[in-house]
Amino acid sequence: MNTNICRYCYKEIRDRDELITASNWFRVRPYHYRCFELLEQDTKTIAGAWTPVNGLTGMVTTVLMIILSVLMFTTNILGFIGDILGLVALYPIFLRVFSFAVFESRLPKYVENKKRQ
């Protein structure tokens, strides 16, 4: 299965510059950045909202969750509940690593002179 196909327009994603990976309830899907904007406009409920995994938003979330997870696992804050919170905080980190391994690593960083869609 080819992982660099946009799930909105079903066209090929040529480089990381056009790629946005989004997650929704344990699903990670690749989109063009333009198609992701259209998908966000089509989404009517919060439960159906797709959140970006890569890019600035994803990296900020990942860094904050790493800090929270390390804090909860290394200290005794909140006791057993803190350990559970630390475990839940690993979910966005797992999504980011999964997104990089499956989608981003297979694409070049930037392709010059690419054709317009």
PyRosetta script that sets phi, psi and omega in degrees:
from pyrosetta import init, pose_from_sequence

init()
pose = pose_from_sequence("MNTNICRYCYKEIRDRDELITASNWFRVRPYHYRCFELLEQDTKTIAGAWTPVNGLTGMVTTVLMIILSVLMFTTNILGFIGDILGLVALYPIFLRVFSFAVFESRLPKYVENKKRQ")
pose.set_psi(1, 134.0)
pose.set_omega(1, 179.9)
pose.set_phi(2, -83.4)
pose.set_psi(2, 122.0)
pose.set_omega(2, -175.2)
pose.set_phi(3, -90.0)
pose.set_psi(3, -3.4)
pose.set_omega(3, -178.3)
pose.set_phi(4, -105.9)
pose.set_psi(4, 44.1)
pose.set_omega(4, 175.2)
pose.set_phi(5, -113.5)
pose.set_psi(5, 129.2)
pose.set_omega(5, 178.7)
pose.set_phi(6, -65.1)
pose.set_psi(6, 133.9)
pose.set_omega(6, -178.2)
pose.set_phi(7, -83.3)
pose.set_psi(7, -0.2)
pose.set_omega(7, 178.4)
pose.set_phi(8, -102.3)
pose.set_psi(8, -49.1)
pose.set_omega(8, -177.6)
pose.set_phi(9, -106.6)
pose.set_psi(9, -8.2)
pose.set_omega(9, 179.1)
pose.set_phi(10, 60.1)
pose.set_psi(10, 33.3)
pose.set_omega(10, 173.3)
pose.set_phi(11, -108.7)
pose.set_psi(11, 162.8)
pose.set_omega(11, -177.1)
pose.set_phi(12, -71.7)
pose.set_psi(12, 139.9)
pose.set_omega(12, 172.3)
pose.set_phi(13, -95.0)
pose.set_psi(13, 120.4)
pose.set_omega(13, -170.5)
pose.set_phi(14, -87.8)
pose.set_psi(14, -33.2)
pose.set_omega(14, -179.6)
pose.set_phi(15, -149.7)
pose.set_psi(15, 173.2)
pose.set_omega(15, -177.2)
pose.set_phi(16, -67.7)
pose.set_psi(16, -19.9)
pose.set_omega(16, -178.9)
pose.set_phi(17, -65.3)
pose.set_psi(17, -31.5)
pose.set_omega(17, 179.6)
pose.set_phi(18, -95.9)
pose.set_psi(18, -5.5)
pose.set_omega(18, -172.6)
pose.set_phi(19, -88.1)
pose.set_psi(19, 132.2)
pose.set_omega(19, 165.8)
pose.set_phi(20, -129.3)
pose.set_psi(20, 124.0)
pose.set_omega(20, 173.3)
pose.set_phi(21, -99.4)
pose.set_psi(21, 134.8)
pose.set_omega(21, -177.1)
pose.set_phi(22, -126.4)
pose.set_psi(22, 150.9)
pose.set_omega(22, 179.7)
pose.set_phi(23, -122.6)
pose.set_psi(23, 149.9)
pose.set_omega(23, 177.1)
pose.set_phi(24, -156.4)
pose.set_psi(24, 109.5)
pose.set_omega(24, 176.0)
pose.set_phi(25, 50.4)
pose.set_psi(25, 63.9)
pose.set_omega(25, 175.5)
pose.set_phi(26, 69.3)
pose.set_psi(26, 15.8)
pose.set_omega(26, 175.6)
pose.set_phi(27, -117.3)
pose.set_psi(27, 138.4)
pose.set_omega(27, 175.3)
pose.set_phi(28, -123.3)
pose.set_psi(28, 126.2)
pose.set_omega(28, -176.5)
pose.set_phi(29, -130.4)
pose.set_psi(29, 143.9)
pose.set_omega(29, 176.2)
pose.set_phi(30, -90.2)
pose.set_psi(30, 142.8)
pose.set_omega(30, 177.9)
pose.set_phi(31, -141.6)
pose.set_psi(31, 155.9)
pose.set_omega(31, 164.3)
pose.set_phi(32, -71.1)
pose.set_psi(32, 154.3)
pose.set_omega(32, -179.2)
pose.set_phi(33, -64.5)
pose.set_psi(33, -33.3)
pose.set_omega(33, 177.6)
pose.set_phi(34, -69.4)
pose.set_psi(34, -41.7)
pose.set_omega(34, 179.5)
pose.set_phi(35, -66.5)
pose.set_psi(35, -34.3)
pose.set_omega(35, 178.3)
pose.set_phi(36, -65.5)
pose.set_psi(36, -37.6)
pose.set_omega(36, 176.5)
pose.set_phi(37, -63.4)
pose.set_psi(37, -40.4)
pose.set_omega(37, 177.0)
pose.set_phi(38, -65.8)
pose.set_psi(38, -39.4)
pose.set_omega(38, 178.3)
pose.set_phi(39, -62.8)
pose.set_psi(39, -41.1)
pose.set_omega(39, 178.0)
pose.set_phi(40, -63.7)
pose.set_psi(40, -36.2)
pose.set_omega(40, 178.4)
pose.set_phi(41, -70.0)
pose.set_psi(41, -33.6)
pose.set_omega(41, 179.9)
pose.set_phi(42, -73.7)
pose.set_psi(42, -26.3)
pose.set_omega(42, -176.7)
pose.set_phi(43, -72.2)
pose.set_psi(43, 127.8)
pose.set_omega(43, -175.4)
pose.set_phi(44, -106.1)
pose.set_psi(44, -22.4)
pose.set_omega(44, -177.3)
pose.set_phi(45, -119.5)
pose.set_psi(45, 160.3)
pose.set_omega(45, 177.3)
pose.set_phi(46, -70.3)
pose.set_psi(46, -34.0)
pose.set_omega(46, -179.4)
pose.set_phi(47, -65.5)
pose.set_psi(47, -26.2)
pose.set_omega(47, -179.9)
pose.set_phi(48, -96.9)
pose.set_psi(48, 8.9)
pose.set_omega(48, -175.7)
pose.set_phi(49, -73.2)
pose.set_psi(49, 138.2)
pose.set_omega(49, 175.4)
pose.set_phi(50, -100.4)
pose.set_psi(50, 132.2)
pose.set_omega(50, 179.1)
pose.set_phi(51, -109.8)
pose.set_psi(51, 135.7)
pose.set_omega(51, -179.7)
pose.set_phi(52, -67.0)
pose.set_psi(52, 139.8)
pose.set_omega(52, 179.8)
pose.set_phi(53, -99.8)
pose.set_psi(53, -38.7)
pose.set_omega(53, -179.9)
pose.set_phi(54, -100.0)
pose.set_psi(54, 177.9)
pose.set_omega(54, -177.9)
pose.set_phi(55, 87.9)
pose.set_psi(55, -169.8)
pose.set_omega(55, -176.7)
pose.set_phi(56, -64.4)
pose.set_psi(56, -43.6)
pose.set_omega(56, -179.9)
pose.set_phi(57, -60.3)
pose.set_psi(57, -46.0)
pose.set_omega(57, 179.9)
pose.set_phi(58, -65.7)
pose.set_psi(58, -38.9)
pose.set_omega(58, -179.8)
pose.set_phi(59, -69.3)
pose.set_psi(59, -40.4)
pose.set_omega(59, 177.7)
pose.set_phi(60, -63.1)
pose.set_psi(60, -44.9)
pose.set_omega(60, 178.0)
pose.set_phi(61, -60.9)
pose.set_psi(61, -44.3)
pose.set_omega(61, -179.5)
pose.set_phi(62, -62.4)
pose.set_psi(62, -45.4)
pose.set_omega(62, -179.9)
pose.set_phi(63, -63.6)
pose.set_psi(63, -44.2)
pose.set_omega(63, 178.9)
pose.set_phi(64, -63.7)
pose.set_psi(64, -38.8)
pose.set_omega(64, 179.8)
pose.set_phi(65, -71.5)
pose.set_psi(65, -33.2)
pose.set_omega(65, 174.3)
pose.set_phi(66, -62.9)
pose.set_psi(66, -45.4)
pose.set_omega(66, 179.4)
pose.set_phi(67, -61.7)
pose.set_psi(67, -46.3)
pose.set_omega(67, 179.7)
pose.set_phi(68, -63.2)
pose.set_psi(68, -43.3)
pose.set_omega(68, -178.8)
pose.set_phi(69, -64.0)
pose.set_psi(69, -46.2)
pose.set_omega(69, 178.9)
pose.set_phi(70, -62.7)
pose.set_psi(70, -42.0)
pose.set_omega(70, 179.4)
pose.set_phi(71, -61.9)
pose.set_psi(71, -44.2)
pose.set_omega(71, -178.1)
pose.set_phi(72, -70.6)
pose.set_psi(72, -34.8)
pose.set_omega(72, -179.0)
pose.set_phi(73, -79.6)
pose.set_psi(73, -31.0)
pose.set_omega(73, -175.1)
pose.set_phi(74, -92.5)
pose.set_psi(74, -17.4)
pose.set_omega(74, 178.9)
pose.set_phi(75, -112.7)
pose.set_psi(75, 175.0)
pose.set_omega(75, 179.5)
pose.set_phi(76, -104.4)
pose.set_psi(76, 27.9)
pose.set_omega(76, 178.6)
pose.set_phi(77, -68.6)
pose.set_psi(77, 127.3)
pose.set_omega(77, 178.6)
pose.set_phi(78, 65.5)
pose.set_psi(78, 5.6)
pose.set_omega(78, 175.1)
pose.set_phi(79, 61.5)
pose.set_psi(79, -129.1)
pose.set_omega(79, -177.5)
pose.set_phi(80, -66.9)
pose.set_psi(80, -33.6)
pose.set_omega(80, 177.7)
pose.set_phi(81, -63.9)
pose.set_psi(81, -36.4)
pose.set_omega(81, 176.7)
pose.set_phi(82, -63.4)
pose.set_psi(82, -37.9)
pose.set_omega(82, 176.9)
pose.set_phi(83, -66.1)
pose.set_psi(83, -38.5)
pose.set_omega(83, 177.5)
pose.set_phi(84, -66.1)
pose.set_psi(84, -42.6)
pose.set_omega(84, 176.6)
pose.set_phi(85, -61.9)
pose.set_psi(85, -39.2)
pose.set_omega(85, 176.8)
pose.set_phi(86, -63.6)
pose.set_psi(86, -37.4)
pose.set_omega(86, 177.9)
pose.set_phi(87, -68.7)
pose.set_psi(87, -40.7)
pose.set_omega(87, 177.8)
pose.set_phi(88, -66.8)
pose.set_psi(88, -33.2)
pose.set_omega(88, 179.4)
pose.set_phi(89, -68.4)
pose.set_psi(89, -15.7)
pose.set_omega(89, 177.1)
pose.set_phi(90, -75.0)
pose.set_psi(90, -17.2)
pose.set_omega(90, -177.8)
pose.set_phi(91, -59.3)
pose.set_psi(91, -51.1)
pose.set_omega(91, 178.1)
pose.set_phi(92, -64.0)
pose.set_psi(92, -29.7)
pose.set_omega(92, 177.7)
pose.set_phi(93, -67.4)
pose.set_psi(93, -44.2)
pose.set_omega(93, 176.6)
pose.set_phi(94, -60.5)
pose.set_psi(94, -42.4)
pose.set_omega(94, 178.7)
pose.set_phi(95, -61.0)
pose.set_psi(95, -41.6)
pose.set_omega(95, -178.8)
pose.set_phi(96, -66.0)
pose.set_psi(96, -44.2)
pose.set_omega(96, 179.1)
pose.set_phi(97, -65.5)
pose.set_psi(97, -42.3)
pose.set_omega(97, 177.9)
pose.set_phi(98, -62.1)
pose.set_psi(98, -44.1)
pose.set_omega(98, 179.3)
pose.set_phi(99, -60.9)
pose.set_psi(99, -43.5)
pose.set_omega(99, 180.0)
pose.set_phi(100, -66.3)
pose.set_psi(100, -44.7)
pose.set_omega(100, -176.2)
pose.set_phi(101, -67.9)
pose.set_psi(101, -40.3)
pose.set_omega(101, -173.7)
pose.set_phi(102, -87.9)
pose.set_psi(102, -42.7)
pose.set_omega(102, -171.8)
pose.set_phi(103, -105.0)
pose.set_psi(103, -52.8)
pose.set_omega(103, -170.9)
pose.set_phi(104, -73.0)
pose.set_psi(104, -37.8)
pose.set_omega(104, -175.7)
pose.set_phi(105, -68.3)
pose.set_psi(105, -19.8)
pose.set_omega(105, -178.6)
pose.set_phi(106, -88.0)
pose.set_psi(106, -5.4)
pose.set_omega(106, -178.1)
pose.set_phi(107, -110.7)
pose.set_psi(107, 147.1)
pose.set_omega(107, 173.6)
pose.set_phi(108, -70.3)
pose.set_psi(108, 157.8)
pose.set_omega(108, -178.5)
pose.set_phi(109, -64.7)
pose.set_psi(109, -45.2)
pose.set_omega(109, -178.3)
pose.set_phi(110, -154.3)
pose.set_psi(110, 135.8)
pose.set_omega(110, 177.8)
pose.set_phi(111, -114.9)
pose.set_psi(111, 121.0)
pose.set_omega(111, 177.7)
pose.set_phi(112, -80.8)
pose.set_psi(112, 155.3)
pose.set_omega(112, 176.8)
pose.set_phi(113, 55.5)
pose.set_psi(113, 42.5)
pose.set_omega(113, 177.6)
pose.set_phi(114, -84.1)
pose.set_psi(114, 150.2)
pose.set_omega(114, -179.5)
pose.set_phi(115, -73.3)
pose.set_psi(115, 146.8)
pose.set_omega(115, 175.6)
pose.set_phi(116, -75.7)
pose.set_psi(116, 152.2)
pose.set_omega(116, 179.7)
pose.set_phi(117, -84.7)
pose.dump_pdb("model.pdb")
